[in-house]
Amino acid sequence: MAWQPSLGAWPIGTAIRFRVWAPHADRIEVVVEQPVSGQKEFALEKSPDGFFCGTVADAGAGWLYRYRVDGQGPYPDPASRFQPLGVHGPSQVVDPHQFVWSDDGWTGVAQDELVLYELHVGTFTPGGTFAAAAEKLPELRQLGITAVELMPVADFAGNHNWGYDGVALFAPARCYGTPDDLRRLVDAAHRTGLAVHLDVVYNHFGPDGAYAGLFSPYYFSSRHKSPWGDGINFDGDESALVRSFFIENALHWIHEYHFDGLRLDATHAIVDDSPRHFLAELSAAVQDSPRGARLALVIAEDVRNLAHMVQPHSEQGWGVDAVWSDDFHHQVRRCLAGDRDGYFQDFEGTPRDIALTAKQGWFYSGQYAPFFGQQRGTDPAGLPPSRFVFFIQNHDQVGNRAFGERLHHQIELSAYRAATALLLLLPQIPLLFMGQEWAASSPFRFFTDHSTELGKLVTEGRRNEFSRFAAFADPQTRQRIPDPQDRTTFQASRLNWEEREQQPHAAMLRFYKRLLELRKTEPALLTHSRESFAISPWDESGLLLRRNAVSGSALLAVFRLQGAGTYDLRPNVLSEAGDGNSWDLLLTSEENLFTPDPLPPQVELSGPLIRFFRPGAVLFKAREARNGRSR
């Protein structure tokens, strides 16, 4: 059954069907700007359920249109497929069937094989467009990435934005290119062997250009607020049609653009007291939508650590495929950088706590969390590692810092390599943030391009939110925080691809490539069950990680997260290689291949005994016996 949406402008042969929800309106005209004869108005017919619908003959893709509501407006379509002149301008009719796809044989990337790469289209390349991003896809494939995750591309006011101020939720941002440019990006990714996921925002509309409320007041909740203003109405009057709007948006990206997955932004801010939560309905709609053999995943960002969110519908769960684990990031950053402000106060960052977080998938499973002022989390027992997305950088954890500093800007590169090895050798889904693979020198700052008055409020709000942190208690210090509205804040966030050939960036890139190659080829790293790995702390600064394959192949990783230290692993059960207790050295993070300043640890394989001179990681492989089993 072919996909056909219920909302917006949809070409049908040589005509266009228009449909919009406006339950309180008495009349709506579609104002069409025809290429030859100019502007014309056509009255739409209202149905009892509050939808206005009509078909305009002899019309096609490329036409511009708006809606006049009870004589007011005209306004852009809340389900517009493209806003070529900006979010306040006319909508454009788009025919997705005109694009010729080349990915008929593409079925996606299995969840266990995901290595996610989060990128912001506008700062990923100097060009900052869909087309420019497509040119870099082969390099991501060579790195070992299996899925690209685009930060939100739904159109927003202005010419640069993180994307979380989207208001035209069905329309790709015109500053990045056309709808077909986005399709070409996805199509090229599939030809390259990469899946593409899209970050979508269903917890609020942006502050400028959201016209949905002028068509129906029911889009917004009268009871629930979000950190960004009025919450979305998922459980009040007429909420069924609001839920349908957002579910259709999700299916729109999957069907019309062939996205392989959705990342749902801040789902803890989606308040829904309905018997069936919106997320459960959304995940079921994605799973049930007809798309042949092509896989489509739903991944949530949620701070609540709710096990039922990622449990299947058959077990009364919400059916979300995976969830971001902020706890892993916070533990690692607290350990390496010493952060204590804000939510970092809830974490100690000890090897014991890092190991527990890795074992469980998250740290908080019902304990009291001081920052949140309440108990946080549920028991994740039984959830496979592939239900969790781990990271040591992402757009929030970099960009929400005052100056957009990346983790490797604030710690020794040796410690950064140790954290990288831990991330990529664990069985959870790893996510990289653009540029971290070469320790990019560029920051990633918070930037906007709002109108003057709104922009002033954003700038003041950005600086004031740091006043609760001790380092920014002084107003003069806060004035040093980059202005989100200043174009140089945006420009400074662009990656410098040329530095990848320079040191220490080139060596760091080799380290990432080597680890991702091992993740793809080593049998012990291809097994992703809870039973396939064991992790334990070693003194106050170290960790041991054991990975086992069904075949008997095994890897042992030793991490030193701080300072120097000596590890005699003979008394540790994780270090037993099996029959013969023999290990071969696979790599050390501090060798000259991975750093221009090598200082590798001394390794005695008989123990193994390891003497670290600074933070780092060592990886061993159990030697294969003649019978094919490790010994």
C-alpha positions as CSV (number, residue, x, y, z in Angstrom):
1,M,0.0,0.0,0.0
2,A,1.5,3.3,-1.1
3,W,2.1,6.0,1.5
4,Q,-0.3,8.9,1.3
5,P,-0.5,11.6,4.0
6,S,-3.8,13.0,5.3
7,L,-2.5,16.6,5.7
8,G,-1.0,19.3,3.6
9,A,-0.8,19.7,-0.2
10,W,-0.6,16.4,-2.1
11,P,-0.3,16.1,-5.9
12,I,-2.8,13.7,-7.4
13,G,-2.4,13.4,-11.1
14,T,-2.7,16.9,-12.6
15,A,-4.4,18.3,-9.5
16,I,-3.5,19.1,-5.9
17,R,-5.5,18.0,-2.8
18,F,-5.3,20.5,0.1
19,R,-6.3,19.4,3.6
20,V,-5.8,21.3,6.9
21,W,-7.3,20.9,10.4
22,A,-9.0,24.0,11.8
23,P,-12.0,23.0,14.0
24,H,-13.0,26.5,15.1
25,A,-12.8,28.1,11.7
26,D,-15.9,28.8,9.6
27,R,-14.2,29.2,6.3
28,I,-10.7,28.6,4.8
29,E,-9.5,29.6,1.3
30,V,-6.3,28.3,-0.2
31,V,-4.5,31.2,-1.8
32,V,-2.5,29.8,-4.7
33,E,0.2,31.8,-6.4
34,Q,0.1,30.4,-10.0
35,P,3.3,30.7,-12.1
36,V,1.4,32.3,-15.0
37,S,-2.0,33.7,-14.0
38,G,-0.9,35.0,-10.6
39,Q,-2.8,34.7,-7.3
40,K,-6.1,32.9,-7.0
41,E,-8.2,31.7,-4.1
42,F,-10.2,28.5,-3.8
43,A,-12.6,27.8,-1.0
44,L,-12.1,24.5,0.9
45,E,-15.0,22.5,2.3
46,K,-15.3,21.8,6.0
47,S,-16.1,18.3,7.3
48,P,-17.7,17.6,10.7
49,D,-14.4,16.6,12.2
50,G,-13.0,20.1,11.6
51,F,-10.9,19.4,8.5
52,F,-11.0,21.6,5.5
53,C,-10.3,19.9,2.2
54,G,-10.4,20.6,-1.5
55,T,-8.8,19.8,-4.8
56,V,-7.4,22.3,-7.3
57,A,-7.2,21.1,-10.9
58,D,-4.5,21.8,-13.4
59,A,-1.9,22.4,-10.6
60,G,1.4,20.8,-9.7
61,A,4.6,20.7,-7.8
62,G,6.4,24.0,-7.3
63,W,3.2,26.1,-6.8
64,L,3.2,28.4,-3.8
65,Y,0.2,28.6,-1.5
66,R,-1.1,29.8,1.8
67,Y,-4.3,29.5,3.8
68,R,-6.7,32.4,4.7
69,V,-8.6,31.6,7.9
70,D,-11.9,33.4,8.5
71,G,-10.5,36.3,6.5
72,Q,-7.2,36.4,8.5
73,G,-3.8,35.7,7.0
74,P,-2.9,34.2,4.7
75,Y,-0.7,31.8,6.7
76,P,1.7,29.0,5.7
77,D,0.5,25.4,5.9
78,P,1.2,23.7,9.3
79,A,2.0,20.6,7.3
80,S,4.0,22.4,4.6
81,R,6.5,20.3,2.7
82,F,8.8,23.2,2.0
83,Q,9.2,26.9,2.9
84,P,11.4,28.3,0.1
85,L,11.2,31.9,1.4
86,G,11.4,31.2,5.1
87,V,8.9,30.0,7.7
88,H,6.8,33.2,7.4
89,G,6.5,32.9,3.6
90,P,4.3,30.8,1.4
91,S,4.4,27.0,1.4
92,Q,5.4,25.1,-1.7
93,V,3.8,22.1,-3.2
94,V,6.3,19.2,-3.3
95,D,5.8,15.9,-5.2
96,P,8.0,13.3,-3.6
97,H,7.3,10.8,-6.4
98,Q,9.3,13.0,-8.8
99,F,12.6,11.9,-7.1
100,V,14.1,8.7,-8.5
101,W,15.6,6.6,-5.7
102,S,18.4,4.2,-6.2
103,D,18.1,2.3,-2.9
104,D,15.5,-0.4,-3.7
105,G,17.8,-3.1,-2.3
106,W,18.6,-1.2,0.9
107,T,17.2,-2.8,4.1
108,G,19.0,-0.8,6.8
109,V,21.5,-1.4,9.5
110,A,20.7,-3.9,12.3
111,Q,20.5,-2.4,15.8
112,D,23.5,-4.4,17.1
113,E,25.6,-3.0,14.3
114,L,24.9,0.7,14.9
115,V,27.7,3.1,15.3
116,L,26.0,6.5,15.2
117,Y,27.5,9.7,14.1
118,E,25.6,12.9,15.1
119,L,26.1,15.9,12.9
120,H,24.7,19.4,12.5
121,V,24.3,20.0,8.7
122,G,25.1,23.7,8.9
123,T,28.5,23.3,10.7
124,F,29.6,19.8,9.5
125,T,31.1,21.2,6.4
126,P,32.2,24.7,5.2
127,G,29.3,24.7,2.7
128,G,26.8,23.8,5.4
129,T,24.3,22.1,3.1
130,F,22.8,18.7,2.5
131,A,24.8,18.5,-0.7
132,A,28.1,19.3,1.1
133,A,27.3,16.8,3.8
134,A,26.8,14.1,1.1
135,E,30.3,14.6,-0.2
136,K,31.7,13.5,3.2
137,L,29.8,10.3,3.5
138,P,32.5,8.0,2.1
139,E,34.9,9.3,4.8
140,L,32.4,8.4,7.5
141,R,32.1,5.0,6.0
142,Q,35.9,4.6,6.0
143,L,36.0,5.7,9.6
144,G,33.7,2.8,10.5
145,I,30.4,4.6,11.0
146,T,27.3,2.7,10.1
147,A,24.6,5.3,10.7
148,V,24.5,9.1,10.4
149,E,22.2,11.0,12.8
150,L,21.2,14.4,11.5
151,M,20.3,17.1,14.1
152,P,16.8,18.4,13.4
153,V,16.3,19.8,9.9
154,A,12.6,20.9,10.2
155,D,12.6,24.5,9.1
156,F,13.1,27.3,11.6
157,A,13.2,31.1,11.7
158,G,16.5,32.6,10.5
159,N,19.4,31.1,8.7
160,H,21.3,29.1,11.4
161,N,20.0,27.3,14.4
162,W,20.7,24.0,16.2
163,G,17.3,22.9,14.8
164,Y,15.4,22.6,18.1
165,D,13.4,25.7,17.3
166,G,11.7,24.1,14.3
167,V,8.2,25.2,13.4
168,A,7.6,23.8,9.9
169,L,7.9,20.2,11.0
170,F,7.4,18.6,7.6
171,A,9.7,21.0,5.7
172,P,13.5,20.6,5.4
173,A,15.3,23.8,6.3
174,R,15.7,25.8,3.2
175,C,19.1,27.1,4.3
176,Y,20.4,23.5,3.9
177,G,18.9,22.9,0.5
178,T,15.7,21.6,-1.1
179,P,13.6,18.6,-0.2
180,D,15.3,16.7,-3.1
181,D,18.7,17.7,-1.8
182,L,17.9,16.0,1.4
183,R,16.6,12.9,-0.5
184,R,19.9,12.9,-2.5
185,L,21.8,12.9,0.8
186,V,19.9,9.9,2.2
187,D,20.1,8.1,-1.2
188,A,23.8,8.6,-1.3
189,A,24.2,7.4,2.2
190,H,22.4,4.2,1.4
191,R,24.6,3.7,-1.7
192,T,27.6,4.1,0.6
193,G,26.3,1.6,3.1
194,L,25.2,4.1,5.7
195,A,21.9,4.3,7.5
196,V,20.5,7.8,8.2
197,H,18.6,8.7,11.3
198,L,16.8,12.1,11.9
199,D,16.4,14.0,15.2
200,V,12.8,15.1,15.6
201,V,11.3,17.4,18.2
202,Y,7.8,16.6,19.4
203,N,7.9,18.3,22.8
204,H,7.4,21.9,21.7
205,F,7.3,24.3,18.7
206,G,9.9,27.0,18.2
207,P,9.3,30.5,19.4
208,D,9.0,32.2,16.0
209,G,6.9,31.1,13.0
210,A,4.7,28.4,14.5
211,Y,1.4,28.9,12.8
212,A,-0.3,25.7,13.9
213,G,-2.0,27.4,16.8
214,L,-3.7,29.9,14.4
215,F,-5.5,26.9,12.8
216,S,-6.3,25.0,16.0
217,P,-5.9,26.0,19.7
218,Y,-5.8,22.3,20.5
219,Y,-2.2,21.8,19.4
220,F,-1.1,23.2,22.8
221,S,-1.9,21.9,26.3
222,S,-3.8,24.0,28.8
223,R,-2.4,21.8,31.6
224,H,1.1,21.0,30.8
225,K,4.1,23.2,30.4
226,S,7.5,22.5,28.9
227,P,10.9,24.1,29.5
228,W,10.2,26.0,26.3
229,G,6.7,27.2,26.9
230,D,3.3,25.6,26.4
231,G,3.5,21.8,26.1
232,I,2.0,19.9,23.3
233,N,-1.5,18.6,23.9
234,F,-1.2,14.8,23.9
235,D,-3.9,14.1,26.4
236,G,-6.5,16.9,26.4
237,D,-9.5,17.8,24.3
238,E,-9.0,16.8,20.6
239,S,-5.6,15.3,21.5
240,A,-6.3,12.3,19.2
241,L,-5.9,14.6,16.2
242,V,-2.8,16.3,17.7
243,R,-1.2,12.8,18.2
244,S,-2.1,11.9,14.7
245,F,-0.4,15.1,13.4
246,F,2.9,14.2,15.0
247,I,2.7,10.5,14.1
248,E,2.1,11.5,10.5
249,N,5.2,13.7,10.7
250,A,7.3,10.7,11.8
251,L,5.9,8.5,9.0
252,H,6.5,11.4,6.6
253,W,10.2,11.4,7.2
254,I,10.4,7.6,7.0
255,H,8.3,7.2,3.8
256,E,9.0,10.4,1.8
257,Y,12.7,10.6,2.7
258,H,13.6,7.0,3.4
259,F,15.1,7.7,6.9
260,D,16.2,4.6,8.7
261,G,15.4,5.8,12.2
262,L,14.2,8.7,14.3
263,R,15.8,10.2,17.4
264,L,13.1,11.7,19.6
265,D,14.3,14.8,21.4
266,A,13.8,15.1,25.2
267,T,10.9,12.7,25.5
268,H,10.8,13.4,29.3
269,A,9.3,16.8,28.3
270,I,6.4,15.0,26.4
271,V,3.8,15.0,29.1
272,D,1.0,12.5,28.4
273,D,-1.4,11.1,31.0
274,S,-3.4,9.1,28.5
275,P,-3.9,5.3,29.1
276,R,-1.7,4.7,26.2
277,H,1.3,7.0,26.1
278,F,2.0,8.9,22.9
279,L,5.5,7.2,22.6
280,A,3.9,3.8,22.6
281,E,1.5,4.8,19.8
282,L,4.3,6.4,17.8
283,S,6.6,3.4,18.0
284,A,3.8,1.1,17.1
285,A,2.9,3.3,14.1
286,V,6.5,3.2,12.8
287,Q,6.8,-0.5,13.3
288,D,3.5,-1.2,11.6
289,S,3.9,1.1,8.6
290,P,4.4,-0.8,5.3
291,R,7.9,-0.2,4.0
292,G,8.9,-3.7,2.8
293,A,12.1,-5.1,4.3
294,R,13.5,-1.7,5.3
295,L,14.3,-1.3,9.0
296,A,13.1,1.8,10.8
297,L,14.2,2.4,14.4
298,V,12.9,4.8,17.1
299,I,15.4,6.0,19.7
300,A,14.6,8.3,22.5
301,E,16.5,10.9,24.5
302,D,15.1,10.6,28.0
303,V,16.6,11.3,31.5
304,R,14.1,9.3,33.5
305,N,15.7,5.9,32.9
306,L,12.4,4.1,32.3
307,A,12.9,0.4,31.5
308,H,9.3,0.0,30.2
309,M,10.1,2.7,27.5
310,V,12.4,0.2,25.7
311,Q,10.5,-3.0,26.5
312,P,8.4,-4.4,23.6
313,H,4.7,-3.9,23.2
314,S,4.2,-7.6,23.9
315,E,5.6,-7.0,27.4
316,Q,3.4,-3.9,28.0
317,G,6.3,-1.6,27.1
318,W,6.3,1.4,24.9
319,G,8.2,-0.3,22.2
320,V,11.0,2.3,21.7
321,D,14.1,0.6,20.3
322,A,16.8,2.3,22.4
323,V,17.4,5.2,24.7
324,W,20.2,7.6,25.3
325,S,22.1,7.0,28.5
326,D,23.2,10.3,29.9
327,D,24.5,8.5,33.0
328,F,27.4,7.0,31.2
329,H,28.5,10.4,29.8
330,H,28.1,12.0,33.2
331,Q,30.1,9.4,35.0
332,V,33.0,9.5,32.5
333,R,33.1,13.3,32.4
334,R,33.0,13.6,36.2
335,C,35.9,11.2,36.4
336,L,38.1,12.8,33.7
337,A,37.2,16.5,33.9
338,G,35.9,16.8,37.5
339,D,32.6,18.5,36.7
340,R,30.4,19.0,39.8
341,D,27.9,21.7,38.8
342,G,24.3,21.0,37.8
343,Y,23.4,17.3,37.2
344,F,27.0,16.3,37.6
345,Q,26.5,16.6,41.4
346,D,24.6,13.3,41.2
347,F,27.6,11.4,40.0
348,E,31.0,10.5,41.6
349,G,32.7,9.2,38.5
350,T,34.5,6.4,40.3
351,P,35.6,3.3,38.4
352,R,33.1,1.4,40.5
353,D,30.3,3.7,39.4
354,I,31.4,3.7,35.8
355,A,31.5,-0.1,35.8
356,L,28.1,-0.3,37.3
357,T,26.7,2.1,34.7
358,A,28.2,0.0,31.9
359,K,26.8,-3.2,33.4
360,Q,23.3,-1.9,33.8
361,G,23.0,0.6,30.9
362,W,22.4,3.5,33.3
363,F,23.4,4.3,36.9
364,Y,20.2,5.5,38.5
365,S,17.7,2.7,38.9
366,G,15.6,4.1,41.7
367,Q,18.0,5.8,44.0
368,Y,17.5,9.4,45.2
369,A,19.1,11.9,42.8
370,P,20.0,15.2,44.6
371,F,19.9,17.4,41.5
372,F,16.5,16.1,40.5
373,G,15.3,16.1,44.2
374,Q,13.6,12.8,43.8
375,Q,14.2,9.1,43.1
376,R,15.3,8.6,39.6
377,G,15.2,5.5,37.3
378,T,14.0,2.0,37.2
379,D,15.6,-1.4,37.2
380,P,17.1,-2.2,33.7
381,A,17.6,-5.9,34.5
382,G,17.1,-8.0,31.4
383,L,17.5,-5.2,28.9
384,P,20.2,-6.0,26.3
385,P,23.1,-3.6,25.8
386,S,21.7,-2.6,22.3
387,R,18.8,-0.8,24.1
388,F,21.3,1.9,25.3
389,V,23.1,4.6,23.4
390,F,26.4,5.5,25.0
391,F,28.6,8.6,24.2
392,I,31.3,10.8,25.6
393,Q,30.3,13.8,23.5
394,N,27.1,14.9,21.9
395,H,25.6,18.3,20.8
396,D,24.1,19.0,24.2
397,Q,27.0,18.0,26.3
398,V,29.3,20.2,24.2
399,G,27.1,23.0,23.1
400,N,25.4,23.6,26.4
401,R,28.7,24.4,28.0
402,A,29.3,28.2,28.2
403,F,32.0,28.2,25.5
404,G,31.1,25.0,23.7
405,E,34.2,23.2,24.7
406,R,34.6,19.6,23.7
407,L,35.8,17.0,26.2
408,H,39.2,16.7,24.6
409,H,39.7,20.5,25.0
410,Q,39.7,20.1,28.8
411,I,41.5,16.9,29.5
412,E,44.8,15.2,28.5
413,L,44.5,13.5,25.1
414,S,45.8,10.3,26.7
415,A,42.8,10.3,29.0
416,Y,40.6,11.1,26.1
417,R,41.9,8.0,24.2
418,A,41.2,5.9,27.3
419,A,37.6,7.1,27.4
420,T,37.3,6.6,23.6
421,A,38.5,3.0,23.9
422,L,36.0,2.3,26.8
423,L,33.2,3.7,24.7
424,L,34.0,1.7,21.5
425,L,34.9,-1.6,23.2
426,L,31.6,-1.8,25.3
427,P,28.7,-3.6,23.6
428,Q,26.2,-0.7,23.8
429,I,25.4,1.4,20.8
430,P,28.2,4.1,20.5
431,L,27.4,7.6,19.3
432,L,30.1,10.0,18.1
433,F,29.6,13.7,17.8
434,M,31.0,15.2,14.6
435,G,34.7,15.9,14.8
436,Q,35.4,14.0,18.0
437,E,37.1,11.3,15.9
438,W,40.0,13.6,15.2
439,A,39.8,15.7,18.4
440,A,38.6,18.7,16.4
441,S,39.9,22.1,17.6
442,S,36.6,23.8,16.8
443,P,34.0,24.3,19.6
444,F,30.4,23.6,19.2
445,R,28.5,26.6,20.5
446,F,24.9,27.5,21.0
447,F,23.8,29.7,18.1
448,T,20.5,31.2,16.8
449,D,19.4,33.7,14.2
450,H,16.2,35.2,15.6
451,S,14.6,38.6,15.0
452,T,16.2,41.4,16.9
453,E,13.8,41.5,19.9
454,L,13.6,37.7,20.4
455,G,17.3,37.5,19.8
456,K,18.0,39.8,22.7
457,L,15.9,37.7,25.0
458,V,17.7,34.6,23.9
459,T,21.1,36.1,24.5
460,E,20.1,37.4,28.0
461,G,18.5,34.1,28.8
462,R,21.6,32.1,27.7
463,R,23.9,34.2,29.9
464,N,21.5,34.2,32.9
465,E,21.1,30.5,33.0
466,F,24.8,30.2,33.9
467,S,24.4,32.5,36.9
468,R,23.8,29.5,39.2
469,F,27.3,28.1,38.4
470,A,30.1,29.3,40.6
471,A,32.4,30.0,37.7
472,F,29.8,32.5,36.3
473,A,28.5,34.1,39.4
474,D,30.1,37.4,38.3
475,P,28.0,39.3,35.7
476,Q,31.2,40.4,33.9
477,T,32.3,36.8,33.5
478,R,28.9,35.9,32.0
479,Q,29.3,38.7,29.4
480,R,32.2,36.7,28.0
481,I,29.8,33.9,27.0
482,P,29.5,34.0,23.2
483,D,26.4,35.7,22.0
484,P,24.2,33.1,20.3
485,Q,22.9,35.8,17.9
486,D,26.4,36.8,16.7
487,R,27.2,35.1,13.4
488,T,30.8,34.5,14.5
489,T,29.4,32.1,17.2
490,F,27.9,30.0,14.4
491,Q,31.0,30.3,12.2
492,A,33.4,29.2,15.0
493,S,31.4,26.0,15.4
494,R,32.2,24.8,11.9
495,L,34.6,21.8,11.6
496,N,38.0,22.4,10.0
497,W,38.5,19.3,7.9
498,E,42.0,20.3,6.8
499,E,43.3,19.7,10.4
500,R,42.6,16.0,10.1
501,E,45.9,15.7,8.2
502,Q,47.8,17.5,11.0
503,Q,48.9,16.3,14.4
504,P,47.7,15.4,16.9
505,H,44.4,15.1,14.9
506,A,45.7,12.6,12.3
507,A,46.9,10.2,15.0
508,M,43.6,10.4,16.9
509,L,41.7,9.7,13.7
510,R,43.8,6.5,13.2
511,F,43.0,5.5,16.8
512,Y,39.2,5.8,16.1
513,K,39.5,3.9,12.8
514,R,41.5,1.1,14.4
515,L,39.0,0.7,17.3
516,L,36.0,0.8,14.9
517,E,37.7,-1.8,12.6
518,L,38.1,-4.1,15.6
519,R,34.5,-3.5,16.6
520,K,33.5,-4.8,13.1
521,T,35.9,-7.7,12.8
522,E,36.7,-9.2,16.3
523,P,34.4,-12.0,17.2
524,A,34.4,-11.0,20.8
525,L,33.1,-7.6,19.9
526,L,30.4,-8.9,17.6
527,T,28.5,-10.5,20.5
528,H,26.2,-8.0,22.3
529,S,24.4,-9.9,25.0
530,R,24.7,-9.0,28.7
531,E,26.4,-12.3,29.3
532,S,29.1,-11.5,26.7
533,F,30.9,-8.9,28.7
534,A,32.1,-8.3,32.3
535,I,33.5,-5.1,33.6
536,S,35.0,-4.3,37.0
537,P,36.9,-1.4,38.7
538,W,40.6,-1.7,39.4
539,D,41.9,0.6,42.1
540,E,40.7,4.2,42.2
541,S,41.6,5.0,38.5
542,G,41.2,1.9,36.5
543,L,38.8,-0.6,34.8
544,L,39.0,-4.1,33.4
545,L,36.7,-5.1,30.6
546,R,36.3,-8.6,29.3
547,R,34.5,-9.4,26.0
548,N,33.7,-13.0,25.1
549,A,32.5,-14.6,21.8
550,V,30.4,-17.7,21.6
551,S,33.3,-19.3,19.7
552,G,35.5,-18.9,22.8
553,S,37.4,-15.9,21.5
554,A,38.1,-13.3,24.1
555,L,39.4,-9.8,24.5
556,L,40.7,-8.1,27.7
557,A,40.8,-4.3,27.9
558,V,42.6,-2.5,30.7
559,F,41.9,1.2,31.2
560,R,43.9,3.7,33.2
561,L,41.7,6.8,33.5
562,Q,43.9,9.1,35.7
563,G,47.6,9.4,36.3
564,A,50.2,6.6,36.4
565,G,49.8,3.2,37.9
566,T,50.8,-0.5,37.8
567,Y,48.4,-3.3,37.4
568,D,49.3,-6.9,38.2
569,L,46.3,-8.7,36.8
570,R,47.2,-12.2,37.9
571,P,44.8,-12.4,40.8
572,N,41.9,-11.1,38.8
573,V,39.4,-13.6,37.4
574,L,38.6,-11.4,34.4
575,S,42.3,-11.6,33.2
576,E,42.2,-15.4,32.9
577,A,42.5,-16.2,29.2
578,G,41.4,-19.7,29.6
579,D,43.4,-22.9,29.2
580,G,47.0,-21.8,29.4
581,N,46.2,-18.3,30.6
582,S,47.9,-16.7,27.6
583,W,47.3,-13.3,26.0
584,D,48.6,-11.5,22.9
585,L,49.0,-7.7,22.9
586,L,46.6,-6.2,20.3
587,L,47.2,-2.5,20.9
588,T,48.0,0.2,23.3
589,S,46.5,3.7,23.0
590,E,49.8,5.5,23.7
591,E,51.9,3.9,21.0
592,N,53.3,6.1,18.2
593,L,50.7,5.1,15.7
594,F,48.0,6.9,17.8
595,T,49.9,9.9,19.3
596,P,52.8,12.1,18.2
597,D,53.9,12.0,21.8
598,P,54.1,8.3,22.5
599,L,54.6,6.9,26.0
600,P,53.3,3.4,25.9
601,P,52.9,1.4,29.1
602,Q,55.3,-1.4,29.8
603,V,53.5,-4.7,29.3
604,E,54.6,-8.2,30.6
605,L,52.3,-10.8,29.0
606,S,53.0,-13.4,31.6
607,G,50.8,-11.6,34.1
608,P,49.7,-9.7,32.4
609,L,51.5,-6.9,34.3
610,I,51.0,-3.4,33.0
611,R,52.9,-0.3,34.1
612,F,51.0,2.9,32.9
613,F,53.0,6.2,32.8
614,R,49.9,8.2,32.1
615,P,46.2,7.5,31.3
616,G,45.7,5.0,28.5
617,A,44.2,1.7,27.4
618,V,45.7,-1.7,26.6
619,L,43.9,-4.4,24.6
620,F,44.8,-8.0,24.7
621,K,43.4,-11.0,22.7
622,A,43.4,-14.5,24.0
623,R,45.7,-16.6,21.9
624,E,44.0,-19.2,19.7
625,A,44.7,-22.8,20.6
626,R,45.2,-25.4,17.9
627,N,41.7,-26.7,18.4
628,G,40.3,-23.3,17.5
629,R,39.4,-22.4,21.1
630,S,41.1,-19.6,22.9
631,R,43.6,-20.8,25.6
